[in-house]
Amino acid sequence: MTASLHSWLCENNMEEFAARLRASREARQMTQARLAELLSVDRRVYNRWERGASLPQLDAVVRIAQVLQTSVDALVGLEPLAEPRIHNPQLHALYEQMDLLSDEDQQALIVLMDSLVKRSQMAKLMAR
């Protein structure tokens, strides 16, 4: 499967993959170094992917899609890149800054958001 992805990308414009990778990363206001860290790859390896100098293996493409909250199809150009869907402007502005937080602060934010979502769900159940 990995060889077929590599072949497909080589035949269907490696530069488009690289451009989509960069656009997806930038849409989330993430640095190359931060994304490389989240993917557990050397930042120089990631930089080569984004420049189109080399291609990631399929498992790395899947991890990239998960971290960037997009699909593999969007990364390889089979569907349009999607923007994050947060309709509240204040919340969207904060969302765009979350990747700049430390891992510890991100974890605290996850716990807080999870508790608020669960509280809302519980309130809806109680209202029935």
N, C-alpha and C positions, 0 to 999 in steps of 0.2 A: 504494500500500500504506500509506503514512504517513497519508494522509487517512482511510483506512478504520480504522486503529488509533485515530486521534483521534476519529472518529465513534463507534466501538465504546465507547471509554472514556467519552465524554460520555453515551452512552445507558446504560451499565452502571456508573454510580457512580464518578465521578472520585475521590471521597473514599476509596473502598476501595483504589484504586491507590495513593493518597498514603499511606494507613495501612500498606499492605503494604510499600511502599518504605521507610517509616520502620522498621517492624518488622524487615525484612531487614537494614537498616543497623545497627540497635541489637543485633541478634542476633550481629553480628560485632564489636561494641564499637568501631564506627567513628564518628568525628564527621562532621557534614555537610561541614565544611571538607576533611577528608581524602578523603572520597568524591568531592567536587567536583574535588579535585586529581587523583585517579586517573582521573576521567572527562574531565579537561581542559576543565571548564566553570567559569564563575564561580560562587562559592559562593552568591551571591544567586539565580542562575538555579536551582541545585539546590534551594535553600530554597523557591522557588515551586512546584517539582514536589512536594516533600514536604508542603507546605501545601494542595495541590490547587488552587492559584491558576493554574497553567498546566500544560501537558502536554509531556513530552519527545517529540522525533521518534522514529520507530521505530529508527533506528540508535543513538540514545542509550539506548533501552530495552534493546536487545540488549547494549550495552556495560555497562549497569548490572547486568543479569543475570549477565554474565561476571564482573565484579568482585566481586559479592556471592555468587558461586557458587550461583546459583539459576537457575530457568528463567523465560523470559518468561511462560509460562502461570501460574506461581506468582505473579509480580508483578501480573498483571492479574486474578487471582482464579479462573482456570480449574482450578487444582489447589492443594492445600494448600502452605503454606510449609514447607520442609524445614529442619530443624536440622542443623548440621554433624555428621558421623558419625565421631566419634573416641571409642572405647570406653575407652581408658585414661584415668582421671581426671586424673592428673598431666599427661599430654600434652594433654588437652583444656583444662586450665587455662592451660597455656602457649600453646596455639593461640589462645585468646581474647585473649591479650595481644600477638600478633604484629603486628597492624596499628598498634600504638602505637610500634613500632620505626621507626627512620629507614629511608629507602630503601636506604642502604648496608648497614645491619644486616640488612634483609630479604633483600637479595641474597646476603649471606654465609650466611644461614640456608638459602636455596634451594640454594646450592652444597653445604653440609654435608648437608642432607637428601637431595639427589640422590645424593651419594657413598655414603651409608649404604644407600639403597634399591638402588643398583647393586651394592654389596658383598653385600647379602643375596641378590639375584638370582643373582649369580655363585656364591655358596656353594651355592645350591640346584642350580644346573647341575652343579657339581663333585661333588655328592653322588650324582648319578645314575649 
